[in-house]
Structure formats: C-alpha cells, structure tokens
C-alpha cells in the first residue's frame, strides 16, 4: 500500500471519527479538528518511519513511541497536544477502526472458518486473561492508592 493510500485511509478515519465525536458526545467537529489532525500526523509519521527504516518494526510501534515521547509530562508540546487531542473522544475514534476490523474479518470469513472451533476457545481465553489481568492490576493499584 502506498503512503498516499495510507494518508487517504487516515483522513477517512479522521472524518468518521469527527462525525462520531459529534453524534455521540456532541463535541463540535471544528473544536476536535486540531486534535484529529495531530493524531493523523502522528499515525502518518509512524507509517512513514516503518516504511523508511530498514528494520522490520510494525508501524504501530513507531506511532506509540512518537505519541509517548510527544506527550511526556513537562515536554515542550505535551500540554498542547493533550489539550487538543482530549477533544477527540476515544469511543468515537474506535468506531471506524472496529468497523474496518469487522469488514476485514467478514472478507476473510473462509479463512476464519478453516481455523475451526479452536480459535473461539483461544479468543475466549485471551479475553478472559486480559480482563482478569486488568482487574488484578487495577485492584493492586487502587489498594496502594487507598481508594478501596
């Protein structure tokens, strides 16, 4: 996939996110637009780095690293980025991404059928493990903070 196609997909996802941001939490798209452009820029730079750097590291690793470095508390742009991106609702951002995942899964349903019932059992264990792990970590941290 070309960089141009990646950018188009990011822009479409950004537009759908802004629509979901307006429909759900009722955040004005004009207010959320700078935050959406920041998120798109970070994602695009991560994709470019994944294609340019010869080491095979997934673009999501670059994206997370860039976003983390830019938003380190006390950093020169951390407060600005956090203020703008806070206007982009997380659930509105997830909606188009999950829709794409559903379309991709539906497109490859034959491959999914070939994996059989074992993938269902594996999926249940992954979900259960993630939930229990998160609950245990939350319990420990809330106890340490004296919240419970």
C-alpha positions in Angstrom: 0.0 0.0 0.0 1.4 3.4 -0.9 1.9 6.3 1.5 -0.8 8.2 -0.3 -3.3 5.4 0.2 -2.4 5.3 3.9 -2.9 9.0 4.2 -6.3 8.8 2.5 -7.4 6.0 4.9 -6.2 8.0 7.9 -8.2 11.1 6.6 -11.3 9.0 6.1 -11.0 7.5 9.5 -10.4 11.0 10.9 -13.6 12.3 9.2 -15.7 9.4 10.5 -14.2 9.9 14.0 -15.3 13.6 13.9 -18.8 12.6 12.9 -18.9 10.0 15.7 -17.5 12.7 18.0 -20.3 15.0 17.1 -23.1 12.4 17.2 -22.0 10.7 20.5 -20.5 13.2 23.0 -21.7 16.2 21.0 -18.3 17.7 20.5 -18.2 20.3 17.8 -16.1 18.9 14.8 -14.3 22.3 14.4 -13.1 22.1 18.1 -11.9 18.5 17.6 -10.3 19.1 14.2 -6.9 20.2 15.5 -6.7 17.1 17.8 -7.7 14.9 14.9 -5.1 16.3 12.7 -2.4 15.8 15.4 -3.5 12.1 15.7 -3.4 11.7 11.9 0.0 13.3 11.7 1.4 11.1 14.4 0.0 8.0 12.7 1.3 9.0 9.3 4.8 9.8 10.5 4.8 6.3 12.2 3.7 4.7 8.9 6.4 6.6 7.0 9.1 5.6 9.6 8.0 1.9 9.3 8.5 2.1 5.5 11.7 4.1 5.5 13.7 2.5 8.4 15.1 -0.9 7.2 14.5 -2.7 10.5 11.2 -4.6 10.3 9.2 -3.0 13.2 5.5 -2.6 12.8 4.3 1.0 12.3 2.1 0.8 15.4 5.3 0.6 17.5 6.6 3.8 15.9 3.2 5.5 16.3 3.0 4.6 20.0 6.7 5.7 20.6 6.1 9.1 18.9 2.9 9.8 20.7 4.5 8.8 24.1 7.6 11.0 23.5 5.5 14.0 22.4 3.2 13.7 25.5 5.7 13.1 28.2 4.7 15.4 31.1 6.7 18.6 31.1 7.7 18.2 27.4 7.5 21.3 25.3 4.4 20.2 23.3 2.8 17.8 25.8 0.2 20.2 27.2 -0.8 21.5 23.7 -1.1 18.0 22.2 -3.0 16.7 25.3 -5.4 19.7 25.2 -6.3 19.3 21.6 -6.5 15.5 21.5 -8.6 15.5 24.6 -11.4 16.8 22.4 -11.4 13.6 20.3 -13.5 11.0 22.1 -11.9 7.6 22.4 -15.0 5.7 21.6 -15.6 7.8 18.5 -12.0 7.0 17.4 -12.6 3.3 18.0 -15.8 3.1 16.0 -14.3 3.3 12.5 -11.3 1.2 13.4 -13.6 -1.6 14.7 -15.8 -1.3 11.6 -12.7 -1.8 9.4 -11.7 -4.8 11.5 -15.2 -6.2 11.1 -15.1 -5.7 7.4 -11.7 -7.3 7.1 -12.9 -10.3 9.2 -16.0 -10.7 7.1 -13.9 -10.5 3.9 -11.8 -13.3 5.2 -14.5 -15.5 6.7 -13.4 -18.5 4.7 -10.0 -18.4 6.4 -11.7 -17.9 9.7 -13.9 -21.0 9.1 -10.8 -23.1 8.4 -9.4 -22.4 11.8 -12.4 -24.1 13.3 -13.7 -24.0 16.9 -10.2 -23.8 18.4 -10.0 -20.1 17.5 -13.1 -19.5 19.6 -11.6 -21.2 22.6 -8.4 -19.2 22.1 -10.3 -16.0 21.8 -12.3 -16.6 25.0 -9.1 -17.3 26.9 -7.4 -14.2 25.5 -10.4 -12.1 26.5 -10.7 -13.7 29.9 -6.9 -13.3 30.6 -7.0 -9.7 29.5 -10.0 -8.9 31.7 -8.6 -10.7 34.8 -5.1 -9.2 34.3 -6.6 -5.7 34.1 -8.8 -6.3 37.1 -5.9 -7.6 39.2 -3.7 -4.7 38.2 -6.5 -2.2 39.0 -7.1 -3.9 42.3 -3.5 -3.6 43.3 -3.1 0.0 42.3 -6.3 1.1 43.9 -5.3 -0.6 47.1 -1.9 1.1 47.0 -3.6 4.5 46.5 -6.0 3.9 49.3 -9.1 4.2 47.0 -10.5 0.9 48.2 
